[in-house]
Amino acid sequence: MASKLTFESKHKLLSGHEIPAIGFGVYMISPSTTDKVVQEALKVGFRHVDSAIMYGNEKGCGAALNASSLDRSEIFLTTKIPPGSMGYKSTKQAIARSLKDANTEYFDLILIHAPYGGQESRLGSWKALVEAQSAGQIRSIGVSNYGIHHLEELQSYIENGGGGEISVGQWELHPWLDHSDIAGWCQERGIIVEAYSPLAHGERLDEPVLAAIGKKYGKSPAQVMIRWSLQMGFVPLPKSKTPRRIAENADVFDFELDEEDMARLDTGEYAPTDWDPTVDMD
Ligand SMILES: NC(=O)c1ccc[n+]([C@@H]2O[C@H](COP(=O)([O-])OP(=O)(O)OC[C@H]3O[C@@H](n4cnc5c(N)ncnc54)[C@H](OP(=O)(O)O)[C@@H]3O)[C@@H](O)[C@H]2O)c1
């Protein structure tokens, strides 16, 4: 499967829609430069943009989409409901605001950014997402940073008539952050797993194992990490504001890591570079 992946490959979602197999992350891209950077990503062929209300740059993402000659249906746009907008009413308001800010009629995907706020807030937010999905404002819905206990709470709510389906889950995933329990839970159920910080936020690119593997294939450490993610069946969301790196991160479909190299990258380490709400017990 992985060897047949191309830049145009898509995965089928439980919602019935499709998601591109790789996306472009826009965390920490300033609102004033987002439009230009996303246009650069679209130019090299990315068709999937991962934004969030917390990043403050939905407007720039929407501007880039609208400035491109591509049809809206050719681009997959994600945003996320922040912890400050948890609960039914706040999430409804957040969705309306985001549609306006991004100047789009619909989002392809909205995720709950993190499982904070307690059960009532989490399920209230989910209800608002389900309603917006029925109203055509969102194509697919999902969660991010949920622990298995949060996923089970949500799955049980859905099975008891709560509605919707978890199409996508997003977690920090790279060779130095083993979330295989959560990823396995999702993959067994047909939920597509997105890998955020697939380059470990740029903090592991000097690891000798990446240089060694990269040398074998004539690829950079970043390309090896993105390829690992694709071959794990994840949807990696590499971020860069640098045109040369944006192009480099797209150039990962002409090689395949062999089993031995995949095993070398199976470090078993659990070293988050970002927050880790999966362990929140509220
Ligand atoms: N759901 C969540 O809670 C959550 C949390 C974090 C991230 N995310 C999503 O995941 C996306 C990616 O994660 P991330 O932004 O944390 O980190 P990342 O993609 O793992 O790494 C980005 C860093 O790596 C550098 N970089 C990118 N390509 C490179 C290359 N080819 N060679 C060398 N350095 C390179 C970037 O530098 P330059 O930009 O300076 O080129 C930047 O400093 C985010 O943008 C966001 O969409 C989601």
The ligand as an SDF file (V2000), in Angstrom:
LIG
                    3D

 48 52  0  0  0  0  0  0  0  0999 V2000
   -3.4960   18.9340   17.2750 N   0  0  0  0  0  0  0  0  0  0  0  0
   -2.5060   19.4900   17.9280 C   0  0  0  0  0  0  0  0  0  0  0  0
   -2.5280   19.6340   19.1630 O   0  0  0  0  0  0  0  0  0  0  0  0
   -1.2790   19.9220   17.1730 C   0  0  0  0  0  0  0  0  0  0  0  0
   -0.1290   20.2710   17.8900 C   0  0  0  0  0  0  0  0  0  0  0  0
    1.0220   20.6300   17.1510 C   0  0  0  0  0  0  0  0  0  0  0  0
    0.9690   20.6180   15.7680 C   0  0  0  0  0  0  0  0  0  0  0  0
   -0.1880   20.3160   15.1020 N   0  0  0  0  0  0  0  0  0  0  0  0
   -0.2640   20.3250   13.6190 C   0  0  0  0  0  0  0  0  0  0  0  0
    0.8350   19.6020   13.0630 O   0  0  0  0  0  0  0  0  0  0  0  0
    1.6090   20.4630   12.2270 C   0  0  0  0  0  0  0  0  0  0  0  0
    3.0920   20.0980   12.2560 C   0  0  0  0  0  0  0  0  0  0  0  0
    3.5840   20.1230   13.5610 O   0  0  0  0  0  0  0  0  0  0  0  0
    4.6580   21.1950   14.0690 P   0  0  0  0  0  0  0  0  0  0  0  0
    4.4450   22.4760   13.3440 O   0  0  0  0  0  0  0  0  0  0  0  0
    4.5680   21.1840   15.5340 O   0  0  0  0  0  0  0  0  0  0  0  0
    6.0620   20.5860   13.7340 O   0  0  0  0  0  0  0  0  0  0  0  0
    6.7970   19.7480   12.5740 P   0  0  0  0  0  0  0  0  0  0  0  0
    6.0680   19.7990   11.2990 O   0  0  0  0  0  0  0  0  0  0  0  0
    7.0990   18.4370   13.1780 O   0  0  0  0  0  0  0  0  0  0  0  0
    8.1700   20.5680   12.4720 O   0  0  0  0  0  0  0  0  0  0  0  0
    8.1960   21.8990   12.0660 C   0  0  0  0  0  0  0  0  0  0  0  0
    9.6190   22.4240   12.2770 C   0  0  0  0  0  0  0  0  0  0  0  0
   10.5250   21.7120   11.4420 O   0  0  0  0  0  0  0  0  0  0  0  0
   11.1680   22.6150   10.5480 C   0  0  0  0  0  0  0  0  0  0  0  0
   11.2460   21.9530    9.2340 N   0  0  0  0  0  0  0  0  0  0  0  0
   10.2290   21.6660    8.3940 C   0  0  0  0  0  0  0  0  0  0  0  0
   10.6450   21.0090    7.3110 N   0  0  0  0  0  0  0  0  0  0  0  0
   11.9820   20.8640    7.4480 C   0  0  0  0  0  0  0  0  0  0  0  0
   12.9830   20.2820    6.6300 C   0  0  0  0  0  0  0  0  0  0  0  0
   12.6910   19.6950    5.4780 N   0  0  0  0  0  0  0  0  0  0  0  0
   14.2700   20.3240    7.0870 N   0  0  0  0  0  0  0  0  0  0  0  0
   14.5800   20.9020    8.2700 C   0  0  0  0  0  0  0  0  0  0  0  0
   13.6690   21.4640    9.0810 N   0  0  0  0  0  0  0  0  0  0  0  0
   12.3740   21.4520    8.6700 C   0  0  0  0  0  0  0  0  0  0  0  0
   10.2980   23.8630   10.5030 C   0  0  0  0  0  0  0  0  0  0  0  0
   11.0770   25.0050   10.2220 O   0  0  0  0  0  0  0  0  0  0  0  0
   10.6180   26.2250    9.2580 P   0  0  0  0  0  0  0  0  0  0  0  0
    9.1330   26.3900    9.3720 O   0  0  0  0  0  0  0  0  0  0  0  0
   11.3720   27.3770    9.8130 O   0  0  0  0  0  0  0  0  0  0  0  0
   11.0400   25.8480    7.8620 O   0  0  0  0  0  0  0  0  0  0  0  0
    9.7530   23.8870   11.9240 C   0  0  0  0  0  0  0  0  0  0  0  0
   10.6910   24.4530   12.8070 O   0  0  0  0  0  0  0  0  0  0  0  0
    1.2950   21.8580   12.7820 C   0  0  0  0  0  0  0  0  0  0  0  0
    1.6280   22.8900   11.8830 O   0  0  0  0  0  0  0  0  0  0  0  0
   -0.1810   21.7250   13.0460 C   0  0  0  0  0  0  0  0  0  0  0  0
   -0.9030   21.8300   11.8430 O   0  0  0  0  0  0  0  0  0  0  0  0
   -1.3060   19.9420   15.7930 C   0  0  0  0  0  0  0  0  0  0  0  0
  1  2  1  0
  2  3  2  0
  2  4  1  0
  4  5  1  0
  4 48  2  0
  5  6  2  0
  6  7  1  0
  7  8  2  0
  8  9  1  0
  8 48  1  0
  9 10  1  0
  9 46  1  0
 10 11  1  0
 11 12  1  0
 11 44  1  0
 12 13  1  0
 13 14  1  0
 14 15  2  0
 14 16  1  0
 14 17  1  0
 17 18  1  0
 18 19  2  0
 18 20  1  0
 18 21  1  0
 21 22  1  0
 22 23  1  0
 23 24  1  0
 23 42  1  0
 24 25  1  0
 25 26  1  0
 25 36  1  0
 26 27  1  0
 26 35  1  0
 27 28  2  0
 28 29  1  0
 29 30  1  0
 29 35  2  0
 30 31  1  0
 30 32  2  0
 32 33  1  0
 33 34  2  0
 34 35  1  0
 36 37  1  0
 36 42  1  0
 37 38  1  0
 38 39  2  0
 38 40  1  0
 38 41  1  0
 42 43  1  0
 44 45  1  0
 44 46  1  0
 46 47  1  0
M  CHG  2   8   1  16  -1
M  END
$$$$
